[in-house]
Structure formats: C-alpha cells, structure tokens
Amino acid sequence: MGDKTDQRVKDKVAVITGAGSGIGRATALRLAQQGAKICLLDLNDNRTESVEEQIKQLGGESLFVDTDVANPERVQKAIDTAAKHYGRIDIVFANAGINGTLSPIEDLTPESWDETLTTNLKGTFLTVKYAIPHMKEKGGSIIITSSINGNRSFSGFGMSAYSSSKSGQVAFAKMAALELARYKIRVNVICPGAIQTNIGENTHKTPEVEEITIPVKYPEGSQPLEHGPGQPEQVADLVLFLASQESSHISGTEIYIDGAETLL
C-alpha cells in the first residue's frame, strides 16, 4: 500500500468514473496507494476488472459497478451502491468522457452532437448530482476532467461538440463550487493537454475535417516541458492533490496540466 506515513486520503471513499483505463485507471491506483477505498464506475469491458485486481495486489479495497454515465438510472444506482457499500462518499472524480465524432459543424449530425454532449457534460452533471446527497453531511472533494480544448485551445478542428462539452464542464464546476461551498464540498476542474491514453478508441474523424483544418505550425516539439505527451500518472498526482486536505482552500478553479503546450 505504499508509504504508510504518506496516506493523504487514507480511509476516504472515492468514486471514479471512466475508471477502467487512462487517467481514471491511474488515479484509482494512486488513490488506492494512498489508502482510499475506490468505487470503480465504468462499462463492463474487462479493463476495470484488471484495475480491481491491481488494487487488491496493493492491499487496497475496491468495488466495481458497471455504469454508463449517460444513463441517469444507472449512474444513480451505481453511486447509491457505492455509498451503501462503504457508508459514505468523500471524493468524486467525474472523469468519463469520449472524443466522439470529429466533423465540420455543417456535416455534424444532431445525433453525434447529442452523443458527445450527453456522455461528457450530462454524464458529469449526473455523477455530481447523485453524489451530493452522500457528501452533504461531511463535505468532500469533486474533481472533473475537462480539457485544454474549449478552454485554452481551439485548434482541435472538427471538435466543436467535444470542445463545447469541455467548456461547459468548467462553467458547471464553478456554479457547483459556489452552490456546494456551504456543505464544505469543493469542486475543481483539471484540463489536461496531450496525455498518453486510449481515448482515441472512441474518436470518429470524418474525412470532411481536412476541408476545414487550418495548418498550425509549432516550434520543434509541441510539448515544451517534456517534448511529448504527459502520462496518466502525472494527472493522477494532480487529482490526489485536489482530493486531499492539501488543497483545502481551492474550489471553483480549473488547473491546466499540459506541459505548457497551450502557451505556444
């Protein structure tokens, strides 16, 4: 279970959506190392079971609930199951998301728009909404995974739906931070740049995107700090900070983790 003297979220209960891969997986393992009990919310595709097994090997506790964040009934049931199983919820990491269909606005179908907005923005709303009743008494920390896209970068051509959903998450988090402050629930947003994950699996780029792309020329290497994409574990460290008491006076804030990529 790692260094016993440094368990910043020891015995806290964390709910993580999109927990089976990428940033969600790395964060689940990081929080488990720090002594948190982890409720893994994701679709049943064997990857989340692998995370469960790794947490067990660390000596940690976890619970996996098959969940589609776009489905209100399934989200509510999953979060209620976590709260009932562990008796509380202290940390919520609303991380599940898709890139969706990349297409010019003119060619983007209403169905594709809805799919991206429903998963990314409505999914975040549902996760937060159903967690609040279980956090009001003792407070806690909510962290939302947004993106540089739609907030500090707008060169993701064809990503109008994705960027709109990511920008919406930041506004939602700020509203929630004020509304929930009376319950000592903090709400913050992380905005990763290029991170080595498998989100590309749910990206559908249409050929028409080439017609609207404006070439963007960067200096050699577009990630100045490390000359390559960040790692999920680096993002997990940021989530751990925001989940712990070390960030007790931080709420309603978006934090960029992109190796200075968007400053070019």
HELIX and SHEET records of a PDB file:
HELIX    1   1 GLY A   22  GLN A   33  1                                  12    
HELIX    2   2 ARG A   47  GLN A   57  1                                  11    
HELIX    3   3 PRO A   72  TYR A   86  1                                  15    
HELIX    4   4 PRO A  110  LEU A  117  1                                   8    
HELIX    5   5 THR A  118  LYS A  122  3                                   5    
HELIX    6   6 GLY A  123  MET A  135  1                                  13    
HELIX    7   7 SER A  160  LEU A  180  1                                  21    
HELIX    8   8 ALA A  181  TYR A  183  5                                   3    
HELIX    9   9 ILE A  199  ASN A  202  5                                   4    
HELIX   10  10 VAL A  209  ILE A  212  1                                   4    
HELIX   11  11 PRO A  232  ALA A  243  1                                  12    
HELIX   12  12 GLN A  245  SER A  247  5                                   3    
HELIX   13  13 GLU A  261  LEU A  263  5                                   3    
SHEET    1   A 7 SER A  62  ASP A  66  0                                        
SHEET    2   A 7 LYS A  37  ASP A  42  1                                        
SHEET    3   A 7 VAL A  13  THR A  17  1                                        
SHEET    4   A 7 ILE A  91  ALA A  94  1                                        
SHEET    5   A 7 GLY A 140  THR A 145  1                                        
SHEET    6   A 7 ILE A 185  PRO A 192  1                                        
SHEET    7   A 7 GLU A 254  ILE A 257  1                                        
SHEET    1   B 2 GLY A 100  LEU A 102  0                                        
SHEET    2   B 2 THR A 203  LYS A 205  1                                        
END                                                                             
